[in-house]
Amino acid sequence: MGPIPCHKTENMSKTYFTEDYLEFFKELAKNNHKEWFDLNRKRYEKSVKAPFQSFISDLILMLKKEDLEIEVEPKDAIFRINKDIRFSKDKTPYKLSCSAIVSPGGKKNKEVPGIYIEAGPEDFRIYGGVYMLSPSNLNDLRFHIAANSEEFNKLISDPKFKKQYGEIQGDKNKRIPTDLVEAGEKQPLIYNKSFYFFVKLPAETILSSQLLSTVLDYYQTGKPLGLFIRKAIHY
């Protein structure tokens, strides 16, 4: 018998964020420079950084009960608010959302499926699957799909998966290995370079006392497909 879904066994009603979380980013969008941020740094610490870290900490604790391979801490999962502007035309220094990836690899290994969270003033996003794969892992995943097409098709056609996430997203290659062409004709997703799925919820979702429960429900829906991908890749 597998683990009992954690979101059904514990009371997780808790409010993590206030409206100032969203308001901070709205104002930052109009004042995206160091001077404004420094003047509002204490506000950022109180209304943005601390509550987001608290939420991700609780999310990690719950997911560790579901997935024994997850051993990351919040610092391993939460991305910095500072942007890497070295190679970008957009030189504004700060991101307009907080984000984190909770998975066995955390933010250092984005190839391992888990759950990716992005909370901004426009929407609240939950992602699953994989966005960037090495050539060897991509090849292994494609062959894994071809060899287990019935299982894969069942996962992506699951009614709850389709209702919550829709379908798998990702850019495609025009060419794939010859050995996969026949399988690719039957399942066009084999041409994908990435295999991710996501949902956009209202930004105000983060203000709900049921936020953690909501995220865990989406996690449960995407988990079987994530485990399917993990079987195929080496990490």
C-alpha positions in Angstrom: 0.0 0.0 0.0 1.4 3.4 -1.0 1.6 6.5 1.2 -1.7 8.1 2.1 -2.0 11.5 0.4 -0.7 13.9 3.0 -3.2 16.7 2.1 -6.0 14.5 3.2 -4.6 13.5 6.6 -3.7 16.8 8.2 -5.3 20.1 8.8 -3.3 22.6 6.8 -5.4 25.7 7.1 -2.8 28.5 7.4 -2.5 32.0 5.9 1.0 32.7 4.8 0.7 35.9 2.8 -0.9 39.3 3.1 -2.0 41.6 0.3 1.2 43.5 0.7 3.1 40.6 -0.9 1.2 41.4 -4.2 1.4 45.1 -3.7 5.2 45.0 -3.1 5.7 43.5 -6.6 3.3 45.8 -8.2 5.2 48.8 -6.9 8.6 47.1 -7.7 7.5 46.8 -11.3 7.3 50.6 -11.5 10.5 51.1 -9.4 12.8 48.3 -10.4 16.1 49.8 -9.2 18.4 49.4 -6.2 17.5 52.7 -4.6 13.8 51.9 -4.3 14.5 48.3 -3.2 16.9 49.4 -0.5 14.3 51.8 0.9 11.8 49.0 1.0 14.1 46.2 2.1 12.6 45.7 5.5 9.1 45.6 3.9 10.5 43.0 1.4 11.9 40.9 4.3 8.6 41.0 6.2 5.9 40.8 3.5 7.7 38.8 0.8 10.9 36.9 1.8 9.8 35.6 5.2 6.3 34.4 4.3 7.5 32.8 1.1 10.2 30.9 3.0 7.7 29.8 5.6 5.4 28.5 2.9 8.1 26.6 1.0 9.4 25.2 4.3 6.0 23.7 5.1 5.6 22.5 1.5 9.0 20.7 1.7 8.0 19.0 5.0 4.8 17.7 3.5 6.4 16.6 0.3 9.1 14.7 2.2 6.4 12.5 3.5 5.2 11.8 0.0 8.6 11.5 -1.7 11.5 10.0 0.2 14.0 11.2 -2.4 13.3 14.9 -1.5 16.0 15.9 1.0 16.4 19.6 0.1 16.1 22.5 2.5 14.4 25.9 1.7 17.8 27.4 0.7 18.2 24.6 -1.9 14.8 25.3 -3.4 14.2 29.0 -3.3 15.6 31.2 -6.1 17.1 34.6 -5.4 15.0 37.7 -6.2 18.1 39.2 -7.9 18.2 38.6 -11.7 21.2 37.5 -13.6 21.5 40.5 -16.0 25.0 39.7 -17.4 23.6 38.5 -20.8 20.2 40.2 -20.8 19.1 43.3 -22.6 16.7 44.0 -19.7 19.0 45.4 -17.0 16.3 45.8 -14.2 17.9 44.0 -11.3 15.0 42.3 -9.6 12.5 39.6 -10.5 8.8 40.4 -10.2 7.9 37.2 -8.4 9.2 34.6 -5.9 9.9 31.1 -7.1 11.1 27.8 -5.8 11.6 24.2 -7.1 11.0 21.4 -4.6 12.4 18.2 -6.0 15.3 15.7 -5.2 17.7 18.0 -7.1 16.3 21.3 -6.0 17.4 24.4 -8.0 20.8 22.9 -8.7 19.4 20.1 -10.9 16.3 21.1 -12.8 16.2 17.8 -14.7 14.6 15.9 -11.8 10.8 16.3 -11.8 9.2 17.7 -8.6 7.1 20.9 -8.3 8.0 24.4 -9.3 6.1 27.4 -7.7 6.0 30.9 -9.0 4.1 33.6 -7.1 3.7 37.0 -8.6 1.2 39.9 -8.8 -0.3 38.7 -12.1 -0.9 35.0 -11.3 0.2 32.1 -9.2 1.8 29.2 -11.2 2.4 25.6 -10.4 4.6 23.5 -12.8 5.5 19.9 -13.1 7.6 17.8 -15.5 10.9 18.9 -16.9 11.9 22.0 -18.9 15.6 21.4 -19.6 17.0 18.0 -20.3 20.6 16.9 -21.2 20.8 15.2 -24.6 21.3 11.8 -23.0 18.4 12.2 -20.6 16.2 13.5 -23.4 17.1 10.5 -25.5 16.4 8.1 -22.6 13.0 9.7 -22.0 12.0 9.5 -25.6 12.8 5.8 -25.7 11.1 5.2 -22.4 7.9 6.8 -23.8 8.2 4.7 -26.9 8.6 1.5 -24.9 5.8 2.3 -22.4 3.4 4.1 -24.7 0.3 2.6 -23.1 1.3 3.8 -19.6 2.3 7.2 -20.9 -0.9 7.7 -22.8 -2.9 6.7 -19.8 -1.1 9.3 -17.6 -1.5 12.2 -19.9 -5.2 11.4 -20.7 -6.2 11.0 -17.0 -9.3 13.2 -16.5 -8.0 15.0 -13.4 -4.6 15.7 -15.1 -6.4 17.1 -18.2 -8.7 19.2 -16.0 -6.0 20.7 -13.9 -3.1 21.0 -16.3 -4.4 20.4 -19.8 -1.6 18.9 -21.8 2.2 18.6 -21.8 4.0 21.6 -23.2 7.4 22.1 -24.8 9.3 23.0 -27.9 9.8 20.2 -30.4 12.7 19.0 -32.5 12.1 18.7 -36.3 14.2 15.5 -36.3 14.6 12.6 -33.9 16.6 9.4 -34.0 15.6 7.1 -36.8 14.7 4.4 -34.3 12.0 6.7 -32.8 10.4 7.9 -36.0 7.7 5.2 -36.0 6.9 5.7 -32.4 6.9 9.5 -32.9 4.2 9.1 -35.6 2.0 7.4 -33.0 2.9 9.8 -30.2 4.0 13.3 -31.4 5.2 14.2 -27.9 8.3 12.1 -28.5 9.5 15.0 -30.7 9.4 17.3 -27.6 12.6 18.8 -26.3 11.0 19.5 -22.9 8.0 17.9 -21.1 6.3 20.3 -18.7 2.8 21.1 -17.6 1.5 24.0 -15.6 -1.5 25.8 -14.3 -2.1 29.6 -13.9 -4.2 30.5 -10.9 -5.3 33.9 -9.7 -2.6 35.8 -7.9 -4.9 36.1 -4.9 -4.7 32.3 -4.5 -1.7 32.9 -2.2 -3.9 34.8 0.3 -6.1 31.8 1.0 -5.7 29.7 4.1 -6.0 26.7 1.9 -3.0 27.5 -0.2 -0.9 24.6 1.0 -3.7 22.2 0.5 -4.3 23.5 -3.0 -0.7 23.1 -4.0 -0.5 19.6 -2.7 -3.6 18.6 -4.6 -2.0 19.8 -7.9 1.2 18.0 -6.9 -0.6 14.8 -6.4 -2.2 15.1 -9.9 1.2 15.6 -11.6 3.2 13.1 -9.4 2.6 9.9 -11.5 3.8 11.6 -14.6 6.8 13.0 -12.8 7.7 9.5 -11.5 7.4 8.2 -15.0 10.0 10.7 -16.2 12.3 10.0 -13.3 12.3 6.3 -14.3 13.7 7.2 -17.6 16.5 9.7 -16.7 19.7 9.4 -14.7 20.3 11.8 -11.8 
